[in-house]
Amino acid sequence: MHYSPAPLHIPDGFLSVVVAVILWIVSLAGLGYALKRVNQDLGERQAPLMGVLAAAIFAGQMLNFTVAGGTSGHLLGAALATILLGPWAAIVVMVCVVSVQALIFQDGGLLALGANIFNMAIVGVAVSYFAYQTIRKFAGNQRWGLLVGGFAAAWLSVVVAALATALELAVSGTSPANVAVPAMGLIHMLIGVGEGLITIGALLFVRAARPELLGRSAASGRAGRAVWAIGLVIALVLAVLSPLASAHPDGLEWFAEQQGFIDRAQSPLYDLIPDYAFPGISDPALATIVAGVLGTLLVFMVALGIAVNRRRRSTSTPG
Amino acid sequence: MHVHFLDPYRPRPSLIHALDPRVKLALALAFILAVALTPIAAWPVYVLLAALLLSVVLLSELGVGHVLKRSALALPFVLAAIPILVTAPGATLWEATLAGLSLRLTDAGLARFGSIVLKSWLSVQMAIVLAASTTFPQLLLAMRALRVPRLLVAIFGLMWRYLFVLVDEALRLLRARAARSAAPTRPIAGARPGGSVAWRARVAGGMAGNLLIRSFDRGERIYAAMAARGYDGEIRAFPMPPIPAGQRLALIGGLVLLALLVGLGHLL
């Protein structure tokens, strides 16, 4: 049994620096506010409870079930965390899960971590909260409300996070929108069904074993309504933007191009020494060869240093 | 069952392992940022960055093979970048018609795709070296030095402490399910083993709900135990030791080198 990476975690290298930095800022703002709110609700219980629950969601992602042909579905957990813990605690827990996956297991990049937090912790939680609360309101306290609300929250959280991922890749100029959006969307519409079913299973179990846990998820007051509205807006924007973007990728391509200009404008040196590949070397192929020779020398010297060091270590400590 | 297999830390008597975690984290992040800031198709700079990375891998004594094997984890995502090969505008290198779609491989597309894959691969290997040469408590110290909020660092610390306990618990749940599930070696006529997908998903869901409830209770117990030992909500930590002068120099030298490489990339 191995740690299996989920297809939503963007590695480093796939996002443009501008997109990555913007999403880092948005994610940090969201996390800061969520931490403050959880502190108000839980007080000194916060650190131990959040830590253990983050570990639980991480471990819960290992629980899988076979679907067909060697594929298996497993839990991502944003919706389940939102329903059981409320939106603020769910954001904190999911941020911890996504961060540890990136830091320790290289599941998702470190520069891309802001984007991954945004997609899975912030978009995922806000959309789950919106879907679940809306359906619960219609259903009152009935069982079907729990089931339909749980399924919708889980399915939407996965699909909307996937659409956000695809759009980020398109804006970064990494993957064209008319391919990435439908591909990511369709795959995750299927993965979302697994997530929905497993979330229903978990909710049914909790309802049977500890029904009181289901009552405390609603965030109270204005901030709760704000999360609901943010979830609604994100879901709407992505629902409208995604087909639009895949039908007319030019808009996003234009944006990606603009970003290319921003990237280039970042280096004033570029304008100072035009038409030169390397100071003194005008051919890029030659520059690559020079770099290759320099790199080989560096690696060779390091290897030599290690070998000498090892021999010294082994002679100074015989046996 | 022990789950040490999850912990990527590999102890070695190497220079990289001995580096102060604050210096190491800062340099690893700077390397990843430098790779990201290097423009598309700046091949000479990629070669130099790769040489730098290979030197670090060698110095860490983790073994090139170990790092390469783990770096395969990031490969599936390359799929997302494949369409760029045929959609980027540029001079045509090769043309083909596949299932009615005419595909045009362009030089700009190839350069972009190669750059993305290479950048991603360099970054993930540096992250692997960081995780394999630094224990998690050391990483927590480094995070605190990089001004991550203290409360968040404390949550990370507690998460790490109970991660293995709860992964063990998840594995026990999986083992219990496996023990109660028969898997026929031959298909049985008229009987479909394993139930429907929805049923299997519901069983897995029940396990997840069970795990969460147990964790709720465990969290409360841990809080009670902490309160009994004087925890008052304040996260206290030892003051951080100073960074030795030599390592300070390594930090500055590394940052300057990376800045130079990025600058070189933009000159090309």
Boltz contact constraints between the chains, C-beta under 6 A:
constraints:
  - contact:
      token1: [A, 5]
      token2: [B, 73]
      max_distance: 6.0
  - contact:
      token1: [A, 11]
      token2: [B, 74]
      max_distance: 6.0
  - contact:
      token1: [A, 11]
      token2: [B, 77]
      max_distance: 6.0
  - contact:
      token1: [A, 11]
      token2: [B, 120]
      max_distance: 6.0
  - contact:
      token1: [A, 11]
      token2: [B, 124]
      max_distance: 6.0
  - contact:
      token1: [A, 12]
      token2: [B, 32]
      max_distance: 6.0
  - contact:
      token1: [A, 12]
      token2: [B, 120]
      max_distance: 6.0
  - contact:
      token1: [A, 12]
      token2: [B, 123]
      max_distance: 6.0
  - contact:
      token1: [A, 13]
      token2: [B, 116]
      max_distance: 6.0
  - contact:
      token1: [A, 13]
      token2: [B, 119]
      max_distance: 6.0
  - contact:
      token1: [A, 13]
      token2: [B, 120]
      max_distance: 6.0
  - contact:
      token1: [A, 13]
      token2: [B, 123]
      max_distance: 6.0
  - contact:
      token1: [A, 17]
      token2: [B, 36]
      max_distance: 6.0
  - contact:
      token1: [A, 17]
      token2: [B, 37]
      max_distance: 6.0
  - contact:
      token1: [A, 44]
      token2: [B, 233]
      max_distance: 6.0
  - contact:
      token1: [A, 45]
      token2: [B, 223]
      max_distance: 6.0
  - contact:
      token1: [A, 47]
      token2: [B, 154]
      max_distance: 6.0
  - contact:
      token1: [A, 47]
      token2: [B, 155]
      max_distance: 6.0
  - contact:
      token1: [A, 47]
      token2: [B, 158]
      max_distance: 6.0
  - contact:
      token1: [A, 48]
      token2: [B, 158]
      max_distance: 6.0
  - contact:
      token1: [A, 48]
      token2: [B, 219]
      max_distance: 6.0
  - contact:
      token1: [A, 48]
      token2: [B, 222]
      max_distance: 6.0
  - contact:
      token1: [A, 48]
      token2: [B, 223]
      max_distance: 6.0
  - contact:
      token1: [A, 49]
      token2: [B, 219]
      max_distance: 6.0
  - contact:
      token1: [A, 50]
      token2: [B, 155]
      max_distance: 6.0
  - contact:
      token1: [A, 51]
      token2: [B, 155]
      max_distance: 6.0
  - contact:
      token1: [A, 51]
      token2: [B, 158]
      max_distance: 6.0
  - contact:
      token1: [A, 51]
      token2: [B, 159]
      max_distance: 6.0
  - contact:
      token1: [A, 52]
      token2: [B, 162]
      max_distance: 6.0
  - contact:
      token1: [A, 52]
      token2: [B, 215]
      max_distance: 6.0
  - contact:
      token1: [A, 52]
      token2: [B, 218]
      max_distance: 6.0
  - contact:
      token1: [A, 52]
      token2: [B, 219]
      max_distance: 6.0
  - contact:
      token1: [A, 53]
      token2: [B, 215]
      max_distance: 6.0
  - contact:
      token1: [A, 54]
      token2: [B, 159]
      max_distance: 6.0
  - contact:
      token1: [A, 55]
      token2: [B, 159]
      max_distance: 6.0
  - contact:
      token1: [A, 55]
      token2: [B, 162]
      max_distance: 6.0
  - contact:
      token1: [A, 55]
      token2: [B, 163]
      max_distance: 6.0
  - contact:
      token1: [A, 55]
      token2: [B, 166]
      max_distance: 6.0
  - contact:
      token1: [A, 56]
      token2: [B, 166]
      max_distance: 6.0
  - contact:
      token1: [A, 56]
      token2: [B, 211]
      max_distance: 6.0
  - contact:
      token1: [A, 56]
      token2: [B, 212]
      max_distance: 6.0
  - contact:
      token1: [A, 56]
      token2: [B, 215]
      max_distance: 6.0
  - contact:
      token1: [A, 59]
      token2: [B, 166]
      max_distance: 6.0
  - contact:
      token1: [A, 59]
      token2: [B, 167]
      max_distance: 6.0
  - contact:
      token1: [A, 59]
      token2: [B, 170]
      max_distance: 6.0
  - contact:
      token1: [A, 60]
      token2: [B, 208]
      max_distance: 6.0
  - contact:
      token1: [A, 60]
      token2: [B, 211]
      max_distance: 6.0
  - contact:
      token1: [A, 62]
      token2: [B, 170]
      max_distance: 6.0
  - contact:
      token1: [A, 63]
      token2: [B, 170]
      max_distance: 6.0
  - contact:
      token1: [A, 63]
      token2: [B, 204]
      max_distance: 6.0
  - contact:
      token1: [A, 63]
      token2: [B, 207]
      max_distance: 6.0
  - contact:
      token1: [A, 63]
      token2: [B, 208]
      max_distance: 6.0
  - contact:
      token1: [A, 65]
      token2: [B, 200]
      max_distance: 6.0
  - contact:
      token1: [A, 65]
      token2: [B, 201]
      max_distance: 6.0
  - contact:
      token1: [A, 65]
      token2: [B, 204]
      max_distance: 6.0
  - contact:
      token1: [A, 67]
      token2: [B, 197]
      max_distance: 6.0
  - contact:
      token1: [A, 75]
      token2: [B, 208]
      max_distance: 6.0
  - contact:
      token1: [A, 96]
      token2: [B, 155]
      max_distance: 6.0
  - contact:
      token1: [A, 96]
      token2: [B, 159]
      max_distance: 6.0
  - contact:
      token1: [A, 104]
      token2: [B, 8]
      max_distance: 6.0
  - contact:
      token1: [A, 104]
      token2: [B, 131]
      max_distance: 6.0
  - contact:
      token1: [A, 106]
      token2: [B, 73]
      max_distance: 6.0
  - contact:
      token1: [A, 106]
      token2: [B, 124]
      max_distance: 6.0
  - contact:
      token1: [A, 106]
      token2: [B, 127]
      max_distance: 6.0
  - contact:
      token1: [A, 106]
      token2: [B, 128]
      max_distance: 6.0
  - contact:
      token1: [A, 109]
      token2: [B, 123]
      max_distance: 6.0
  - contact:
      token1: [A, 110]
      token2: [B, 32]
      max_distance: 6.0
  - contact:
      token1: [A, 110]
      token2: [B, 127]
      max_distance: 6.0
  - contact:
      token1: [A, 111]
      token2: [B, 32]
      max_distance: 6.0
  - contact:
      token1: [A, 111]
      token2: [B, 36]
      max_distance: 6.0
  - contact:
      token1: [A, 169]
      token2: [B, 80]
      max_distance: 6.0
  - contact:
      token1: [A, 174]
      token2: [B, 81]
      max_distance: 6.0
  - contact:
      token1: [A, 174]
      token2: [B, 116]
      max_distance: 6.0
  - contact:
      token1: [A, 175]
      token2: [B, 80]
      max_distance: 6.0
  - contact:
      token1: [A, 175]
      token2: [B, 81]
      max_distance: 6.0
  - contact:
      token1: [A, 175]
      token2: [B, 83]
      max_distance: 6.0
  - contact:
      token1: [A, 176]
      token2: [B, 83]
      max_distance: 6.0
  - contact:
      token1: [A, 176]
      token2: [B, 87]
      max_distance: 6.0
  - contact:
      token1: [A, 179]
      token2: [B, 83]
      max_distance: 6.0
  - contact:
      token1: [A, 197]
      token2: [B, 198]
      max_distance: 6.0
  - contact:
      token1: [A, 197]
      token2: [B, 201]
      max_distance: 6.0
  - contact:
      token1: [A, 198]
      token2: [B, 201]
      max_distance: 6.0
  - contact:
      token1: [A, 198]
      token2: [B, 204]
      max_distance: 6.0
  - contact:
      token1: [A, 198]
      token2: [B, 205]
      max_distance: 6.0
  - contact:
      token1: [A, 201]
      token2: [B, 202]
      max_distance: 6.0
  - contact:
      token1: [A, 201]
      token2: [B, 205]
      max_distance: 6.0
  - contact:
      token1: [A, 201]
      token2: [B, 206]
      max_distance: 6.0
  - contact:
      token1: [A, 202]
      token2: [B, 205]
      max_distance: 6.0
  - contact:
      token1: [A, 202]
      token2: [B, 208]
      max_distance: 6.0
  - contact:
      token1: [A, 202]
      token2: [B, 209]
      max_distance: 6.0
  - contact:
      token1: [A, 205]
      token2: [B, 206]
      max_distance: 6.0
  - contact:
      token1: [A, 205]
      token2: [B, 209]
      max_distance: 6.0
  - contact:
      token1: [A, 206]
      token2: [B, 209]
      max_distance: 6.0
  - contact:
      token1: [A, 209]
      token2: [B, 213]
      max_distance: 6.0
  - contact:
      token1: [A, 210]
      token2: [B, 213]
      max_distance: 6.0
  - contact:
      token1: [A, 267]
      token2: [B, 266]
      max_distance: 6.0
  - contact:
      token1: [A, 269]
      token2: [B, 266]
      max_distance: 6.0
  - contact:
      token1: [A, 269]
      token2: [B, 267]
      max_distance: 6.0
  - contact:
      token1: [A, 270]
      token2: [B, 266]
      max_distance: 6.0
  - contact:
      token1: [A, 277]
      token2: [B, 268]
      max_distance: 6.0
  - contact:
      token1: [A, 287]
      token2: [B, 44]
      max_distance: 6.0
  - contact:
      token1: [A, 288]
      token2: [B, 43]
      max_distance: 6.0
  - contact:
      token1: [A, 288]
      token2: [B, 44]
      max_distance: 6.0
  - contact:
      token1: [A, 291]
      token2: [B, 44]
      max_distance: 6.0
  - contact:
      token1: [A, 291]
      token2: [B, 47]
      max_distance: 6.0
  - contact:
      token1: [A, 291]
      token2: [B, 48]
      max_distance: 6.0
  - contact:
      token1: [A, 292]
      token2: [B, 47]
      max_distance: 6.0
  - contact:
      token1: [A, 295]
      token2: [B, 47]
      max_distance: 6.0
  - contact:
      token1: [A, 295]
      token2: [B, 48]
      max_distance: 6.0
  - contact:
      token1: [A, 295]
      token2: [B, 51]
      max_distance: 6.0
  - contact:
      token1: [A, 298]
      token2: [B, 51]
      max_distance: 6.0
  - contact:
      token1: [A, 298]
      token2: [B, 55]
      max_distance: 6.0
  - contact:
      token1: [A, 299]
      token2: [B, 51]
      max_distance: 6.0
  - contact:
      token1: [A, 299]
      token2: [B, 54]
      max_distance: 6.0
  - contact:
      token1: [A, 299]
      token2: [B, 55]
      max_distance: 6.0
  - contact:
      token1: [A, 302]
      token2: [B, 55]
      max_distance: 6.0
  - contact:
      token1: [A, 302]
      token2: [B, 58]
      max_distance: 6.0
  - contact:
      token1: [A, 303]
      token2: [B, 58]
      max_distance: 6.0
  - contact:
      token1: [A, 306]
      token2: [B, 58]
      max_distance: 6.0
